[in-house]
Amino acid sequence: MSSVDHENRAMSGAEITVALGEDYPELRHAVRHICGKFPGEYWRTLDSRSGYPTEFVAALTEAKFLGALIPRVLWRFRSAAAGGGGDPGGN
């Protein structure tokens, strides 16, 4: 399917499925490179304080891998509903 077909389907509200498989090694490489900057210690620290991965999200966003994010205010509501006090990261 061409990019024009994908765009037309997206504009019509039709679901688009793209299998990445082995067809996009440059995407996998780029994402692995970004993820490599956030070792296990980063995630363990965030987990221990129920923090939001602000730096990780910023890195993926800057690299244009994220087009839409859940606003932080909604994250706080989710945390509050889950008993987390609504303040990820202790901010």
C-alpha positions in Angstrom: 0.0 0.0 0.0 1.4 3.4 -0.9 1.9 6.3 1.4 -1.0 8.1 -0.4 -3.3 5.1 0.2 -2.3 5.1 3.9 -3.0 8.8 4.1 -6.4 8.5 2.5 -7.3 5.6 4.8 -6.1 7.6 7.9 -8.2 10.6 6.8 -11.3 8.4 6.4 -10.9 7.0 9.9 -10.0 3.5 8.6 -7.6 1.5 10.8 -4.1 1.2 9.3 -1.8 -1.6 10.3 1.9 -1.6 9.4 3.9 -4.6 10.2 7.5 -3.5 11.0 9.1 -6.9 10.9 12.5 -6.7 9.3 11.5 -4.0 6.9 12.6 -1.0 9.0 16.0 -1.8 10.6 16.8 1.9 10.7 13.8 2.5 13.0 14.8 -0.4 15.3 18.4 0.9 15.4 17.4 4.5 16.2 14.9 3.4 18.9 17.5 1.0 20.5 20.0 3.9 20.5 17.7 6.1 22.4 16.6 3.3 24.8 20.3 2.6 25.4 20.6 6.0 27.0 18.1 4.9 29.7 19.6 1.9 31.5 17.9 -0.2 34.1 18.9 2.1 36.9 16.9 4.9 35.3 13.7 2.7 35.3 14.3 1.3 38.8 14.7 4.8 40.2 11.5 5.9 38.5 9.7 2.8 39.7 10.8 3.3 43.3 9.2 6.7 43.4 6.4 6.1 41.0 7.9 8.7 38.7 7.0 9.6 35.1 9.8 9.0 32.5 10.0 12.6 31.5 13.5 12.5 30.0 12.7 9.2 28.1 9.5 10.6 26.7 11.3 13.9 25.7 14.0 11.9 23.9 11.5 9.9 21.9 9.5 13.0 21.2 12.5 14.9 20.0 13.5 12.1 17.7 9.9 12.3 16.3 8.9 8.8 17.5 6.0 10.0 19.5 3.2 12.0 17.9 0.7 12.1 20.7 1.2 11.8 24.4 -1.0 11.5 27.5 -0.8 15.0 29.1 0.9 14.9 32.5 -2.3 16.2 34.2 -4.2 13.1 33.0 -1.3 10.9 34.3 -1.8 12.5 37.7 -5.5 11.7 37.6 -4.6 8.1 36.8 -2.1 7.9 39.6 -4.6 9.4 42.1 -7.2 6.9 41.0 -4.7 4.1 41.5 -3.9 5.3 45.0 -0.6 7.0 44.0 -1.5 10.4 45.4 -1.7 11.9 41.9 1.9 13.2 41.9 4.2 11.0 39.9 7.8 11.8 40.7 7.0 13.6 43.9 6.7 16.9 42.1 
